[in-house]
Amino acid sequence: MLNPNKETPRALAVLASFLASESAGGIVLMVAALAAIVVANSPLATFYFSALHSVWGGLSIELWINDGLMAIFFLMVGLEIKREVLAGGLASWNQRALPGFAAAGGMLVPALIYVGINLGNAETMSGWAIPAATDIAFALGVLSLLGKRVPTSLKVFLAALAILDDLGAVTIIALFYSTGLNLPMLGASFATLAVLIVMNRMGVQRLLPYLLLGLLLWFFVLQSGVHATLAGVALALCIPLGTQQEEARSPLLFLEEKMHYWVAFAVVPVFGFANAGVSLAGITLGNLIDPVPLGVALGLFIGKQVGVFLAATLAIRTGLASLPEGSNRVQLYGVALLCGIGFTMSLFIGNLAFPGTPELIDEVKVGVLLGSILSALVGVILLRSRLAKR
């Protein structure tokens, strides 16, 4: 008979080791997405969809997740962007060049593929940005499953590329998916943001005032017609990083550290569970060649690998950037394949592109799942074979 007193600490140690691993966030997100698909195609489907559309506090549960919880996710994204640009892997031109060119190519080519497939269809053209995004948790999680054989420089390259990709996605959301602007609320948003900037300039180091004003900013942005999640990014850019000597008490680093596990193991999985659920009843192979799922799937699987690899190769050959240390072009191509995993941000943009049209959102989900799965499988197979030869 097992001694629970001995087994419990061992189980906790295994759990702690898993949570600390690079792949943990991606694995939890995969499980949440799979659970959503299973539930959406089970007798619990009616309860699942009705619960998401039930209203609490003036918003549906789905909107609380997509506009509320995801604002926390975007706050984390903003903190990562600011840290990397000011003091991390994107602090100099040499560090930014390769992931910067790759991210630009990886956003442009998928969008062009989607537009080409949906050309002439005014109803679906607004989804052009859906395949332009890379899911950092998923992609890094899949790459980390290959173990220590993967050069660290490749992981750094993928992380930097995904962060710049997120910055591009945030810009796209702000410019193209904000409608029906409420000017008084937009003015209140800018006034609140101005106060946050002044606090930063005055050297305010306490986090509480920033967070309280951040809640107010979120409310004003929610009412303004600009997507509420952008309040998270704006707040992040106002939180001080501090100098190298003050790093131990940096408000930005402290908040990022405290938020990391909550975002990775609560916010993003909840979003995945709420948004990946799609009923597969009645879906045939013919449905997969409809303009939206085909454009999204090919944009992610073909567009991402072509755009990332060609742009990175061009930057290397022109001398503007160099290949990640200890890697080769085949491995770089394998990472470009993994960039086609566009789960979280792609689903999020899909909701913004087709509000009030659940049938198109379901088509987005099918395209995102298909493109992301193909990218992950082919990328892993290629990298495993190449790393094994090393």
C-alpha positions as CSV (number, residue, x, y, z in Angstrom):
1,M,0.0,0.0,0.0
2,L,1.3,3.4,-1.0
3,N,2.2,5.9,1.7
4,P,0.3,9.1,0.8
5,N,2.7,11.1,2.9
6,K,5.5,10.1,0.5
7,E,3.5,10.1,-2.7
8,T,2.0,13.6,-2.2
9,P,5.3,15.5,-2.1
10,R,6.5,13.5,-5.1
11,A,3.3,14.4,-7.0
12,L,3.7,18.0,-6.1
13,A,7.4,18.0,-7.2
14,V,6.3,16.5,-10.6
15,L,3.6,19.1,-10.9
16,A,6.0,21.9,-10.0
17,S,8.6,20.6,-12.6
18,F,5.9,20.5,-15.3
19,L,4.7,24.0,-14.6
20,A,8.2,25.3,-14.7
21,S,8.9,23.7,-18.1
22,E,8.9,25.7,-21.3
23,S,6.2,23.4,-22.9
24,A,3.7,23.6,-20.0
25,G,1.7,26.6,-21.2
26,G,1.4,25.2,-24.7
27,I,0.4,21.8,-23.5
28,V,-2.3,23.2,-21.2
29,L,-3.6,25.3,-24.0
30,M,-3.7,22.2,-26.3
31,V,-5.7,20.3,-23.7
32,A,-8.1,23.2,-23.2
33,A,-8.7,23.5,-27.0
34,L,-9.2,19.7,-27.3
35,A,-11.6,19.7,-24.4
36,A,-13.6,22.5,-26.0
37,I,-14.0,20.5,-29.3
38,V,-15.0,17.4,-27.3
39,V,-17.6,19.2,-25.3
40,A,-19.0,21.1,-28.3
41,N,-19.6,17.7,-30.0
42,S,-21.1,16.0,-26.9
43,P,-24.5,16.0,-25.1
44,L,-23.0,19.0,-23.1
45,A,-22.9,21.2,-26.2
46,T,-26.2,23.0,-25.5
47,F,-25.1,23.8,-22.0
48,Y,-21.6,24.9,-23.3
49,F,-22.9,27.4,-25.8
50,S,-25.8,28.7,-23.7
51,A,-23.4,29.3,-20.8
52,L,-21.1,31.3,-23.0
53,H,-24.0,33.5,-24.2
54,S,-25.5,34.0,-20.7
55,V,-25.3,37.6,-19.5
56,W,-23.7,38.7,-16.3
57,G,-23.1,42.3,-15.3
58,G,-24.2,43.6,-18.7
59,L,-21.9,41.4,-20.8
60,S,-22.1,37.8,-21.9
61,I,-19.6,35.4,-20.4
62,E,-18.0,35.1,-23.8
63,L,-17.5,38.9,-23.9
64,W,-16.1,38.9,-20.3
65,I,-13.6,36.4,-21.5
66,N,-12.7,38.0,-24.8
67,D,-12.9,41.7,-23.7
68,G,-12.0,41.3,-20.0
69,L,-9.7,38.3,-19.4
70,M,-7.9,38.9,-22.7
71,A,-7.1,42.5,-21.7
72,I,-5.0,40.8,-19.0
73,F,-3.3,38.7,-21.7
74,F,-2.6,41.8,-23.7
75,L,-1.2,43.5,-20.6
76,M,1.2,40.6,-20.4
77,V,2.0,40.9,-24.1
78,G,2.7,44.6,-23.7
79,L,5.0,44.0,-20.7
80,E,7.0,41.4,-22.7
81,I,7.3,43.8,-25.7
82,K,8.5,46.7,-23.6
83,R,11.0,44.6,-21.7
84,E,12.4,43.0,-24.8
85,V,12.7,46.3,-26.7
86,L,14.3,48.2,-23.8
87,A,16.5,45.6,-22.1
88,G,16.0,42.2,-23.8
89,G,16.4,40.3,-27.0
90,L,15.1,43.2,-29.1
91,A,17.2,46.0,-27.6
92,S,19.5,46.6,-30.6
93,W,19.2,46.6,-34.3
94,N,21.3,43.4,-34.7
95,Q,18.9,41.6,-32.3
96,R,15.8,43.0,-34.0
97,A,16.8,42.5,-37.6
98,L,16.2,38.8,-38.3
99,P,13.0,38.4,-36.2
100,G,11.8,41.8,-37.5
101,F,12.1,40.9,-41.2
102,A,10.7,37.4,-40.5
103,A,7.7,38.7,-38.6
104,A,6.9,41.2,-41.4
105,G,7.1,38.5,-44.1
106,G,5.1,36.1,-41.8
107,M,2.3,38.6,-41.6
108,L,2.2,39.9,-45.2
109,V,2.2,36.6,-47.1
110,P,-0.6,34.9,-45.1
111,A,-2.8,38.0,-45.5
112,L,-2.2,38.0,-49.2
113,I,-3.1,34.3,-49.5
114,Y,-6.3,34.9,-47.6
115,V,-7.2,38.0,-49.7
116,G,-6.4,36.1,-52.9
117,I,-8.8,33.2,-52.0
118,N,-11.5,35.6,-50.7
119,L,-11.2,38.2,-53.5
120,G,-14.6,39.6,-54.6
121,N,-16.3,38.3,-51.4
122,A,-17.1,41.5,-49.4
123,E,-18.5,39.5,-46.5
124,T,-15.4,37.5,-45.8
125,M,-12.6,40.0,-46.8
126,S,-12.5,41.5,-43.3
127,G,-10.9,38.3,-42.1
128,W,-7.6,39.0,-43.9
129,A,-5.6,39.4,-40.7
130,I,-6.7,36.1,-39.1
131,P,-3.8,34.0,-40.5
132,A,-1.2,36.8,-39.9
133,A,-0.7,35.9,-36.2
134,T,1.6,33.4,-34.4
135,D,0.6,31.9,-31.1
136,I,3.7,32.3,-28.9
137,A,2.7,29.8,-26.2
138,F,1.7,27.1,-28.6
139,A,4.7,27.5,-30.9
140,L,7.3,27.7,-28.1
141,G,5.6,24.8,-26.4
142,V,5.9,22.6,-29.5
143,L,9.5,23.6,-30.1
144,S,10.4,22.9,-26.4
145,L,9.0,19.3,-26.8
146,L,12.0,18.6,-29.0
147,G,14.2,19.0,-25.9
148,K,17.7,20.3,-25.4
149,R,18.8,19.4,-29.0
150,V,17.2,22.6,-30.2
151,P,19.8,25.4,-30.2
152,T,18.9,28.1,-27.7
153,S,19.4,30.7,-30.5
154,L,16.4,29.2,-32.4
155,K,14.2,29.5,-29.3
156,V,15.2,33.1,-28.8
157,F,14.6,33.8,-32.5
158,L,11.1,32.3,-32.3
159,A,10.2,34.1,-29.1
160,A,11.4,37.5,-30.5
161,L,9.5,36.9,-33.8
162,A,6.3,36.0,-31.9
163,I,6.6,39.1,-29.8
164,L,7.0,41.3,-32.8
165,D,4.2,39.4,-34.4
166,D,2.0,40.2,-31.4
167,L,3.0,43.9,-31.8
168,G,1.9,43.8,-35.4
169,A,-1.4,42.1,-34.4
170,V,-2.1,44.8,-31.8
171,T,-1.5,47.5,-34.4
172,I,-3.9,45.8,-36.8
173,I,-6.6,45.5,-34.2
174,A,-6.3,49.2,-33.3
175,L,-6.3,50.4,-36.9
176,F,-8.7,48.0,-38.6
177,Y,-11.0,46.5,-36.0
178,S,-12.3,49.5,-34.1
179,T,-15.7,50.6,-35.1
180,G,-18.5,53.0,-34.0
181,L,-16.2,55.3,-32.0
182,N,-17.7,57.1,-29.0
183,L,-15.7,60.3,-28.9
184,P,-16.4,61.3,-25.3
185,M,-15.3,57.9,-24.1
186,L,-12.3,58.0,-26.4
187,G,-11.3,61.4,-25.0
188,A,-11.6,60.0,-21.4
189,S,-9.4,57.1,-22.5
190,F,-6.7,59.5,-23.7
191,A,-7.0,61.6,-20.6
192,T,-6.5,58.5,-18.4
193,L,-3.6,57.4,-20.5
194,A,-2.1,60.9,-20.2
195,V,-2.2,60.6,-16.4
196,L,-0.5,57.2,-16.6
197,I,2.3,58.7,-18.8
198,V,2.8,61.6,-16.3
199,M,3.0,59.1,-13.4
200,N,5.7,57.2,-15.3
201,R,7.6,60.4,-16.1
202,M,7.4,61.5,-12.5
203,G,9.0,58.2,-11.4
204,V,6.0,56.7,-9.6
205,Q,7.1,53.1,-8.8
206,R,4.1,51.7,-6.9
207,L,2.0,49.4,-9.0
208,L,-1.3,49.9,-7.3
209,P,-2.0,53.4,-8.8
210,Y,-1.1,52.1,-12.3
211,L,-3.5,49.1,-11.9
212,L,-6.4,51.1,-10.6
213,L,-6.1,53.6,-13.4
214,G,-5.7,50.7,-15.7
215,L,-9.1,49.4,-14.7
216,L,-10.6,52.8,-15.4
217,L,-8.8,52.9,-18.8
218,W,-10.2,49.5,-19.7
219,F,-13.7,50.7,-18.9
220,F,-13.3,53.9,-21.0
221,V,-11.8,51.9,-23.9
222,L,-14.5,49.3,-23.8
223,Q,-17.1,52.0,-24.2
224,S,-15.2,54.0,-26.8
225,G,-15.5,51.5,-29.7
226,V,-11.8,50.7,-29.7
227,H,-11.3,47.1,-28.6
228,A,-11.0,46.9,-24.9
229,T,-7.9,44.6,-24.9
230,L,-5.8,47.5,-26.2
231,A,-6.1,49.1,-22.8
232,G,-3.9,46.2,-21.5
233,V,-1.1,47.1,-24.0
234,A,-1.4,50.8,-23.3
235,L,-1.2,50.2,-19.5
236,A,1.9,47.9,-19.9
237,L,3.8,50.6,-21.9
238,C,3.3,53.1,-19.0
239,I,4.6,50.8,-16.3
240,P,8.2,51.6,-15.5
241,L,11.0,49.1,-16.2
242,G,13.6,50.9,-14.0
243,T,17.3,51.0,-14.6
244,Q,19.6,48.0,-14.5
245,Q,20.6,48.9,-10.9
246,E,17.0,48.9,-9.9
247,E,16.1,45.7,-11.7
248,A,15.4,43.8,-8.5
249,R,12.5,46.2,-7.7
250,S,11.4,46.9,-11.2
251,P,7.6,47.3,-11.2
252,L,7.4,45.9,-14.8
253,L,9.5,42.8,-14.0
254,F,7.6,42.2,-10.7
255,L,4.2,42.4,-12.4
256,E,5.3,40.3,-15.4
257,E,6.6,37.6,-13.0
258,K,3.4,37.6,-10.9
259,M,1.2,37.5,-14.0
260,H,3.0,34.8,-15.9
261,Y,1.5,31.7,-14.4
262,W,-2.0,33.2,-14.2
263,V,-1.9,34.1,-17.9
264,A,-0.3,30.9,-19.1
265,F,-2.4,28.5,-16.9
266,A,-5.7,30.4,-16.5
267,V,-6.4,33.3,-18.8
268,V,-5.2,31.7,-22.1
269,P,-6.6,28.2,-21.4
270,V,-10.0,29.7,-20.5
271,F,-10.0,31.7,-23.7
272,G,-9.0,28.6,-25.7
273,F,-11.8,26.6,-24.0
274,A,-14.4,29.3,-24.7
275,N,-13.4,29.9,-28.3
276,A,-12.1,26.6,-29.8
277,G,-15.5,24.8,-29.4
278,V,-16.9,24.1,-32.8
279,S,-19.5,21.6,-33.7
280,L,-18.2,19.2,-36.4
281,A,-21.6,17.9,-37.2
282,G,-22.4,18.3,-40.9
283,I,-18.8,19.5,-41.8
284,T,-17.6,17.7,-44.9
285,L,-14.4,17.8,-46.9
286,G,-16.2,20.2,-49.3
287,N,-16.7,22.7,-46.4
288,L,-12.9,22.9,-46.0
289,I,-12.5,24.5,-49.4
290,D,-15.0,27.3,-48.5
291,P,-13.2,30.7,-48.8
292,V,-12.8,31.4,-45.1
293,P,-11.4,28.0,-43.7
294,L,-9.3,27.5,-46.9
295,G,-7.9,31.1,-46.7
296,V,-7.1,30.8,-43.0
297,A,-5.7,27.2,-43.2
298,L,-3.5,28.0,-46.2
299,G,-2.5,31.4,-44.8
300,L,-1.2,29.7,-41.7
301,F,0.3,26.6,-43.1
302,I,1.7,27.9,-46.4
303,G,1.8,31.7,-45.9
304,K,3.6,31.6,-42.6
305,Q,6.4,29.3,-43.6
306,V,6.9,31.0,-47.0
307,G,6.7,34.5,-45.6
308,V,8.9,33.9,-42.5
309,F,11.6,31.9,-44.3
310,L,11.9,34.0,-47.4
311,A,12.0,37.3,-45.5
312,A,14.6,35.8,-43.1
313,T,16.7,34.4,-45.9
314,L,16.6,37.8,-47.7
315,A,17.8,39.6,-44.6
316,I,20.6,37.1,-44.1
317,R,21.8,37.1,-47.8
318,T,21.8,40.9,-47.9
319,G,23.9,41.1,-44.7
320,L,21.2,42.9,-42.7
321,A,21.0,39.9,-40.3
322,S,22.7,36.7,-39.5
323,L,21.6,33.1,-39.0
324,P,20.8,32.2,-35.4
325,E,24.1,30.8,-33.8
326,G,24.5,27.1,-34.0
327,S,21.6,26.6,-36.4
328,N,21.2,26.0,-40.1
329,R,18.8,27.0,-42.8
330,V,16.8,23.7,-42.6
331,Q,16.2,24.3,-38.9
332,L,15.3,27.9,-39.6
333,Y,12.7,26.6,-42.1
334,G,11.4,24.2,-39.4
335,V,10.9,27.1,-37.1
336,A,9.1,29.0,-39.9
337,L,6.7,26.1,-40.1
338,L,6.0,26.3,-36.4
339,C,5.1,30.0,-36.9
340,G,1.9,28.7,-38.6
341,I,0.5,27.8,-35.2
342,G,-1.8,30.8,-34.9
343,F,-4.3,29.6,-32.3
344,T,-5.0,32.3,-29.7
345,M,-4.5,35.5,-31.6
346,S,-6.0,34.1,-34.8
347,L,-9.2,33.0,-33.0
348,F,-9.3,36.4,-31.3
349,I,-9.0,38.4,-34.6
350,G,-11.6,36.0,-36.1
351,N,-14.1,37.1,-33.4
352,L,-13.4,40.8,-34.3
353,A,-13.6,40.2,-38.0
354,F,-17.0,38.5,-38.0
355,P,-19.1,39.9,-35.1
356,G,-22.6,38.5,-35.0
357,T,-21.9,35.9,-37.7
358,P,-21.4,32.6,-35.8
359,E,-21.3,30.5,-38.9
360,L,-18.3,32.4,-40.2
361,I,-16.6,32.3,-36.8
362,D,-17.1,28.5,-36.8
363,E,-15.4,28.4,-40.2
364,V,-12.5,30.5,-38.8
365,K,-12.1,27.9,-36.0
366,V,-12.0,25.0,-38.5
367,G,-9.4,26.9,-40.6
368,V,-7.3,27.9,-37.5
369,L,-7.3,24.3,-36.1
370,L,-6.4,22.8,-39.5
371,G,-3.6,25.2,-40.3
372,S,-2.2,25.1,-36.8
373,I,-2.2,21.3,-36.6
374,L,-0.6,20.9,-40.0
375,S,2.1,23.5,-39.1
376,A,2.9,21.8,-35.8
377,L,3.1,18.3,-37.2
378,V,5.2,19.1,-40.3
379,G,7.4,21.4,-38.3
380,V,8.1,18.8,-35.6
381,I,8.7,16.1,-38.1
382,L,11.2,18.2,-40.0
383,L,13.0,19.5,-36.9
384,R,13.1,16.0,-35.3
385,S,14.7,14.5,-38.4
386,R,17.2,17.3,-38.7
387,L,18.1,17.5,-35.0
388,A,18.5,13.7,-34.9
389,K,21.1,13.9,-37.7
390,R,23.1,16.5,-35.6
